[in-house]
Amino acid sequence: MAIAKKPTARPVDPRFSAGPTKKRPGWSLEVLQGAALGRSHRSNLGKEKLKEVIDLTREVLEVPADYKIAIVPASDTGAVEMAMWSMLGPRGVDVAAWENFGNAWITDAKNQLPLEDLRILEADYGKLPPLDLYTGDRDLVFTWNGTTAGVRVPNADFIPDNREGITICDATSAVFAQQLDWKKLDVVTYSWQKNMGGEAAHGMIIISPHAVERLESYTPPWPLPKIFRMTSKGKINEALFEGSTINTPSLLCVEDHLDALKWVKGNGGLQFMHDRADANAEVLYNWINKTDWIANLAEKEIERSNTGVCLKIVDPKITSLPKEQQAAFAKSIVKLLGDENVALDFGSYKTAPAGFRIWASGLIEKSDIEALIPWLDWAYNTKIQEVQNA
């Protein structure tokens, strides 16, 4: 039950934002001293830095040797839309979504791209759609980890091994924290500012040989903006996957991302990040299980995210109120803990049920989540008393 006494021990770092997320433990501006500032990204030094990002990404993420990796414009959004605009069209398309950002890809497929054969697989917050309807003869666009719902696919078993269609996976809140099944994924996209605490605007796209085949055998009937073009004269643009970016990247952000990749590598690699995220999420799960006013937004345990852990308020005294008042109550807790400098930017997404989204990836210290929990109970107890006294 909620505690009445105000805690004294605060998280050392109150940043629990789901993106941009906090920097790695021990980060400081000093790590940027080697940045190629004032240099062209086409210079030898600039290209070396960009190629190092690609090479370290392959090593740390354990990307198969025959998959290609590129740094692309416009964050994860740009990477997903680059794949959709470049590859979709020759087959029927399934788009699966169960939260806000997945719904954005539905909007693209339904309202922006003139796709003739489109099927939507969707579910409300807290659930996965009927992914078993995917048969492999169609193309598929889906999100591995629903950033605003805290619901993830537990695995990629629903994708047939002998598929003919291509699979486009938005993995921005999953990569570096959850095990991706590379053989089932033809396009994987993400941004630097989620699980690696990087700065905004840079995206990553990783493509399989099957995706390369699609790019070289299919020309979309619609105009393709420059920032979406991955081919030249009908062939894959190999330079793009060696660090010759389409537009100008920030070499300061590149240095920052290199630091994060090196930190992960130096601490044991991908499993290190997976283990930290799992341990962090477990602290929250254990608290949820013994707390009657809060619940995990993800209904099934196997589908619960270990990065953006999304929580909903289930106290009948609050859920009986109109939705606007429920949202206001949750926001009052977020504000209270923000004013106390205990937790910042951890409110639920605006279209999600009233509650919270606590970032728990490998960049977060477990001790900070443990210190946060008594404050959540205190803030709830404080605000529910205000409601009852009103």
CORTATA-V253305 format. One record per residue. RES is the residue in three letters. PSI is psi in degrees with one decimal (999 if undefined). OMEGA is omega in degrees with one decimal (* if undefined). NEAR is the number of other ideal C-beta (glycine too) atoms within 12 Angstrom. Layout:
res = [RES/RES]
psi = [PSI/PSI]
omega = [OMEGA/OMEGA]
near = [NEAR/NEAR]
This chain:
res = [MET/ALA/ILE/ALA/LYS/LYS/PRO/THR/ALA/ARG/PRO/VAL/ASP/PRO/ARG/PHE/SER/ALA/GLY/PRO/THR/LYS/LYS/ARG/PRO/GLY/TRP/SER/LEU/GLU/VAL/LEU/GLN/GLY/ALA/ALA/LEU/GLY/ARG/SER/HIS/ARG/SER/ASN/LEU/GLY/LYS/GLU/LYS/LEU/LYS/GLU/VAL/ILE/ASP/LEU/THR/ARG/GLU/VAL/LEU/GLU/VAL/PRO/ALA/ASP/TYR/LYS/ILE/ALA/ILE/VAL/PRO/ALA/SER/ASP/THR/GLY/ALA/VAL/GLU/MET/ALA/MET/TRP/SER/MET/LEU/GLY/PRO/ARG/GLY/VAL/ASP/VAL/ALA/ALA/TRP/GLU/ASN/PHE/GLY/ASN/ALA/TRP/ILE/THR/ASP/ALA/LYS/ASN/GLN/LEU/PRO/LEU/GLU/ASP/LEU/ARG/ILE/LEU/GLU/ALA/ASP/TYR/GLY/LYS/LEU/PRO/PRO/LEU/ASP/LEU/TYR/THR/GLY/ASP/ARG/ASP/LEU/VAL/PHE/THR/TRP/ASN/GLY/THR/THR/ALA/GLY/VAL/ARG/VAL/PRO/ASN/ALA/ASP/PHE/ILE/PRO/ASP/ASN/ARG/GLU/GLY/ILE/THR/ILE/CYS/ASP/ALA/THR/SER/ALA/VAL/PHE/ALA/GLN/GLN/LEU/ASP/TRP/LYS/LYS/LEU/ASP/VAL/VAL/THR/TYR/SER/TRP/GLN/LYS/ASN/MET/GLY/GLY/GLU/ALA/ALA/HIS/GLY/MET/ILE/ILE/ILE/SER/PRO/HIS/ALA/VAL/GLU/ARG/LEU/GLU/SER/TYR/THR/PRO/PRO/TRP/PRO/LEU/PRO/LYS/ILE/PHE/ARG/MET/THR/SER/LYS/GLY/LYS/ILE/ASN/GLU/ALA/LEU/PHE/GLU/GLY/SER/THR/ILE/ASN/THR/PRO/SER/LEU/LEU/CYS/VAL/GLU/ASP/HIS/LEU/ASP/ALA/LEU/LYS/TRP/VAL/LYS/GLY/ASN/GLY/GLY/LEU/GLN/PHE/MET/HIS/ASP/ARG/ALA/ASP/ALA/ASN/ALA/GLU/VAL/LEU/TYR/ASN/TRP/ILE/ASN/LYS/THR/ASP/TRP/ILE/ALA/ASN/LEU/ALA/GLU/LYS/GLU/ILE/GLU/ARG/SER/ASN/THR/GLY/VAL/CYS/LEU/LYS/ILE/VAL/ASP/PRO/LYS/ILE/THR/SER/LEU/PRO/LYS/GLU/GLN/GLN/ALA/ALA/PHE/ALA/LYS/SER/ILE/VAL/LYS/LEU/LEU/GLY/ASP/GLU/ASN/VAL/ALA/LEU/ASP/PHE/GLY/SER/TYR/LYS/THR/ALA/PRO/ALA/GLY/PHE/ARG/ILE/TRP/ALA/SER/GLY/LEU/ILE/GLU/LYS/SER/ASP/ILE/GLU/ALA/LEU/ILE/PRO/TRP/LEU/ASP/TRP/ALA/TYR/ASN/THR/LYS/ILE/GLN/GLU/VAL/GLN/ASN/ALA]
psi = [158.7/145.3/151.2/-29.5/135.5/127.9/161.5/-33.8/123.5/155.9/140.3/-40.3/117.4/6.4/108.4/25.2/145.7/6.0/126.5/141.5/171.3/157.9/166.5/155.7/133.3/1.0/144.4/168.4/-20.7/-26.4/-11.2/4.9/-29.5/9.0/144.5/57.0/141.9/6.8/150.5/142.7/-8.7/-6.8/165.2/-41.7/-46.1/-46.1/-35.0/-41.5/-44.9/-39.9/-34.0/-38.3/-46.9/-46.1/-42.8/-35.6/-46.5/-44.2/-49.7/-41.8/-6.0/48.1/134.6/147.6/-27.8/5.9/146.8/145.3/134.6/150.2/126.5/163.7/160.3/32.0/-159.1/-35.4/-46.8/-38.5/-44.5/-46.6/-31.3/-45.6/-44.0/-46.6/-31.7/-28.9/-27.6/150.6/-45.1/-18.3/168.4/154.0/132.2/131.6/121.8/133.8/147.2/19.1/-174.4/-50.5/-33.1/-36.8/-26.4/-36.8/-29.2/-45.1/-44.5/-48.3/-35.5/-38.7/-20.6/-45.6/134.1/65.9/128.9/-28.1/93.9/132.2/132.2/126.5/109.5/159.6/161.4/168.7/133.8/-10.9/158.8/147.9/175.6/76.1/-20.0/-8.4/-16.4/126.0/-7.6/-13.2/-4.5/167.1/155.9/134.3/124.4/163.0/128.8/-46.8/113.2/105.1/-40.2/-2.5/-17.9/24.1/127.7/157.9/132.7/-23.5/179.7/27.2/-20.9/-11.1/120.0/144.4/-33.7/33.0/151.2/-30.3/168.1/150.1/125.2/115.7/116.9/106.6/24.6/-29.1/6.0/-39.2/141.5/2.6/-24.7/149.4/111.2/139.5/89.5/-36.2/-16.7/-4.6/124.9/-28.9/126.3/128.6/152.5/174.2/164.7/-22.5/5.0/-96.7/-5.6/4.4/21.6/178.3/160.9/165.6/-6.3/129.6/162.8/140.3/131.2/125.0/145.7/168.5/-34.5/-39.4/-38.3/-41.9/-41.7/-45.3/-35.9/-11.4/-4.9/131.9/115.6/147.2/-6.8/160.5/143.6/110.9/155.8/-41.4/-5.2/-6.0/119.4/-0.5/161.8/120.1/41.1/0.8/152.0/138.0/91.6/-31.5/-34.9/-35.6/9.5/4.0/-1.0/87.9/157.2/-42.6/-175.8/117.8/162.2/117.1/-18.0/-44.1/-35.2/-45.8/-39.7/-42.6/-36.7/-41.1/-43.5/-43.6/-41.9/-35.2/-44.7/-48.4/-43.4/-17.2/12.3/-7.4/-153.8/-42.9/-33.6/-45.7/-40.1/-46.4/-40.5/-43.3/-43.7/-43.6/-40.5/-46.7/-36.2/-36.7/-45.1/-43.4/-43.4/-39.6/-43.7/-42.8/-25.1/12.6/125.5/-10.4/-4.1/153.2/158.7/133.5/-33.8/123.2/-34.1/134.0/-41.3/-17.1/8.5/133.0/147.7/12.1/-77.2/90.2/113.5/130.8/145.5/143.8/128.0/5.0/122.2/-27.7/-23.8/-44.1/-17.8/-11.2/160.2/152.6/-35.1/-38.1/-33.8/-46.6/-39.8/-37.5/-46.8/-42.3/-31.3/-33.0/-42.2/-43.4/-42.9/-46.8/-25.8/-43.2/-30.9/-4.0/39.1/-42.1/130.5/140.1/43.8/17.7/155.1/159.8/151.1/-28.2/-2.6/162.9/154.8/126.1/-141.5/158.8/110.1/120.3/130.0/19.5/-179.2/-11.6/-17.6/140.1/132.5/-37.8/-29.9/-38.5/-39.8/-37.6/-27.0/-36.2/-47.8/-31.7/-36.1/-45.1/-42.8/-44.7/-41.3/-47.5/-40.5/-46.4/-32.8/-33.5/-37.5/-39.9/-44.0/-29.5/-11.4/999]
omega = [-178.2/179.2/-176.3/-174.4/-179.7/179.4/178.5/-178.3/-179.8/169.2/177.1/178.0/-175.3/-174.5/178.6/-179.0/178.0/175.1/-6.5/-178.4/-177.6/176.4/178.0/174.6/178.6/-178.7/171.5/179.4/-179.0/-177.0/-178.5/-174.9/-177.4/-177.8/-178.6/-176.7/179.3/179.0/176.9/174.1/175.0/177.2/178.3/179.8/179.7/179.8/177.6/179.3/-178.2/177.6/177.8/175.2/-178.8/-177.9/179.0/176.5/179.3/-177.5/-174.6/-178.5/-179.7/-179.8/178.6/-174.1/-177.5/173.4/-179.4/-175.4/178.2/171.2/-172.9/-177.7/165.3/171.3/179.7/179.1/178.8/-178.6/179.0/-176.7/173.0/179.6/-177.9/-177.5/-175.2/-168.2/-175.0/176.7/-174.9/177.7/170.5/-175.2/169.0/173.7/-178.0/-177.8/177.6/176.0/-168.1/-172.9/172.0/177.1/177.0/178.4/172.2/179.0/178.0/-175.3/-173.9/-170.9/-175.0/178.1/179.0/-179.7/-175.4/-176.6/-174.8/175.9/-178.1/173.9/-174.2/177.9/179.1/176.4/176.6/-176.3/169.9/174.8/-179.0/-176.5/179.8/175.9/179.6/-172.6/175.9/178.2/179.6/171.2/-176.6/172.2/179.9/177.3/-179.6/-178.2/-178.7/-171.7/-174.4/179.4/-177.3/178.6/-178.5/169.8/-178.8/178.7/-179.5/-178.1/-180.0/178.7/-179.2/178.6/-175.6/-177.3/173.8/177.8/175.3/179.0/178.9/-174.1/170.1/-174.4/-168.3/178.2/-178.9/-174.5/-176.2/179.6/-176.1/-175.0/177.5/179.5/-170.2/-175.8/178.4/-171.6/179.3/175.3/175.4/-179.2/173.9/178.1/178.8/-168.6/177.7/-172.8/179.4/173.8/-177.3/178.1/-170.4/167.5/179.0/179.1/175.3/174.3/-179.8/-173.6/-178.7/173.5/177.7/177.8/176.5/178.2/177.8/-178.2/-175.4/-177.3/-173.6/174.9/-178.0/179.6/-177.9/177.7/-178.8/-180.0/-178.2/-174.6/177.2/-169.8/179.1/-179.8/174.3/-179.2/174.3/-179.8/178.8/178.3/-175.0/-178.1/179.3/-176.4/172.6/176.3/176.0/-172.8/-178.7/178.0/-173.3/174.4/173.2/178.8/171.0/177.3/177.2/179.8/179.3/-179.4/175.7/178.7/-179.5/179.1/-180.0/177.9/178.5/-179.8/-177.4/-179.2/175.1/174.5/-169.8/-178.3/175.6/179.9/177.4/-176.9/-179.9/178.9/178.9/-179.3/178.9/-179.2/-179.3/176.5/179.0/180.0/-179.0/177.5/179.6/-175.8/-178.0/-177.3/-170.4/-176.5/-175.6/177.3/175.2/179.4/176.4/-172.1/-177.7/-176.2/-175.9/-176.9/-175.1/-179.2/172.8/176.3/175.3/-179.0/-175.3/-174.7/175.5/178.1/-176.5/177.3/-179.1/178.5/178.7/-177.1/177.0/-179.7/172.7/-174.6/-179.7/179.3/174.7/179.6/180.0/178.7/179.1/180.0/179.2/176.4/177.4/-179.9/-178.5/-178.6/172.7/177.6/178.1/-176.1/178.5/-179.4/-176.9/169.3/-177.1/177.7/177.8/178.9/-169.9/179.9/180.0/174.5/-178.0/-179.3/-172.3/173.4/-175.0/-178.7/-172.4/-175.9/-176.8/177.6/-178.4/175.8/179.2/-178.6/178.1/177.1/177.3/178.9/-178.8/-169.9/177.8/178.2/176.4/177.8/179.9/-178.8/177.0/-179.2/179.4/-175.2/178.8/175.7/176.4/178.6/-177.4/-178.6/-176.2/*]
near = [14/29/19/15/12/19/25/11/16/23/32/20/29/28/32/41/33/43/35/30/41/35/29/35/25/19/25/12/12/12/22/24/13/20/26/28/19/11/23/18/31/20/17/14/22/29/25/23/36/42/27/30/43/36/24/32/40/27/20/35/37/24/31/22/13/19/29/35/39/45/50/45/30/28/33/44/32/35/41/43/35/43/47/41/36/42/42/45/30/24/26/25/36/38/42/42/38/43/44/31/41/43/34/28/45/34/23/31/39/23/15/19/31/18/31/15/20/29/28/29/32/31/29/23/35/30/26/38/33/17/35/16/22/31/22/26/21/31/42/48/47/51/48/51/48/49/49/38/46/48/47/45/44/23/20/31/15/27/37/20/14/12/26/21/32/41/47/46/44/52/45/48/47/42/48/47/43/42/28/37/25/31/23/34/39/41/50/46/46/47/42/42/34/45/50/45/38/44/29/27/28/44/42/50/52/39/41/34/21/32/39/31/21/32/40/22/20/23/19/26/14/17/14/26/18/19/26/34/27/38/29/17/9/14/16/26/28/18/23/34/34/21/34/26/39/32/23/21/41/29/34/29/35/40/35/36/47/36/36/41/37/26/30/37/26/17/22/15/22/29/21/24/39/30/24/35/42/27/25/38/38/22/30/43/28/18/32/32/15/16/25/19/33/37/31/37/40/42/22/19/18/16/29/37/48/43/49/51/50/49/44/34/44/24/28/13/22/32/22/14/20/12/18/12/20/27/27/22/38/42/25/28/42/35/21/28/37/23/16/25/16/36/38/29/26/42/34/37/33/18/23/36/35/37/42/49/44/47/46/47/50/40/42/45/29/28/19/32/39/25/27/42/39/28/39/41/29/30/38/38/26/28/31/30/16/18/25/13/8/13]
